[in-house]
Amino acid sequence: MAGIRPKQLARLGEFHLEEAILDVLLEAAHEGECVGAAEISRRTGIFREGGGGGGNIAAMNDAIVTGMLIKLFNAEKVERCEQAPGRGGWKLTDAEFARRRDDVRLG
């Protein structure tokens, strides 16, 4: 993409990644699910290193999604929830769910 600076490309990528995560969480909300970062990574097709490399690599599998979820949490678009047996996950806030649901109806 000639003419676009790396910082601009990163911002575009960040926007699209946020939207992909929010879309996964919208689908999950319709199903009444609380979704973890690993499942979001899987559903969005974000790269995941196989478990054979070593502890540190495996621990970083969901770092991109987790970082974006924290940013979305700070923007009050997502909140924490509890998955089955005591595992933490994420879901849309009620306000974000309503906004996205309305956007789907209109567009």
N, C-alpha and C positions, 0 to 999 in steps of 0.2 A: 504494500500500500504506500506507494510513493507520495511524498509530501506530508504524510501524517507522522507526527513526532511520536516517539515511544510512549511518552506520558499520555498522549491523547489515545493511543491504541490501548493502553492499560485501562484508562477510564471507560472506553467503549466495552472492553472485555468484562470489566467489573459490573457495568450496568447489565449486560446480557447474562452474566452469571447470577446476579441478584434476581433477575426476572425468572430464570430457570428454577432457582431454589423456591421462590415464591409460588411458581406454578405447581411444583411438586407438592408444596404444603397446601395449596388450594385443593388439589385433587385428594390429598389425604384428609382434608377437613370434610369434604363431601362424604367420605367413607368413615368419618369419626375416628381417624387414626392420629396417633402421636408418633412422629417419625424422628429417628436418630440421624446423626450426620452420616453414618456409614450407608444407611438406606438412601438418603438424599444423593450421596455420591453415586451409588449404583443406579438410581433412577435417572439421573442426569447424564450418566455416561462419563463422569469425570474420572480421569486416570487413577487407578489404584495399583500400587506396587504389590506383587505377590508376597506371601508370607515368608518365603525362603531366604530373603536377604539378610535379615537381622532385626533385632528388636527396635532400633531407632527408625529404620525405614518403615516398618510395619506401623509404628506409632504415628507416623506422619501421613498415613493414608488419607485421612479426612481433614487435614489441616486447612486446606483451601476452603472447604465448605464450612468448617467450624469458624474460621475467621470471618467469613461472610455472614454467618448466622449471628455472631457477636455484633457486627456492624448493624445488621437488621434489627437486632434486639435493642441496641442503643437508639435506633430510629423509631422504636415502638411499633414495628411491623410484625415481629414474632415474639413469642414468649415460651418459657420452659413448660414442659408437661411431663407426665410420667408414663412410660411404656410399661408393658407387662413385665414381670416381677422386679419392680423397683429400679428400672433403667430409665435414665433421663432421655428426653427427646425434645422436639420442637413442634410448635403449631403457630398458625397465624393468630394475631390478636383479633378480637371481635371486630374492631374498627377496620382492620386490613381485610378481613374476610368479607365484610359488607361492601367495602370499596371494590374489591376484585370481583365479587359476585355481581355487583351492579355493572361493572365494566363489561363483563361477559354478556350480560343481557342486552346492553346497548350496542355492543359491537360485534 
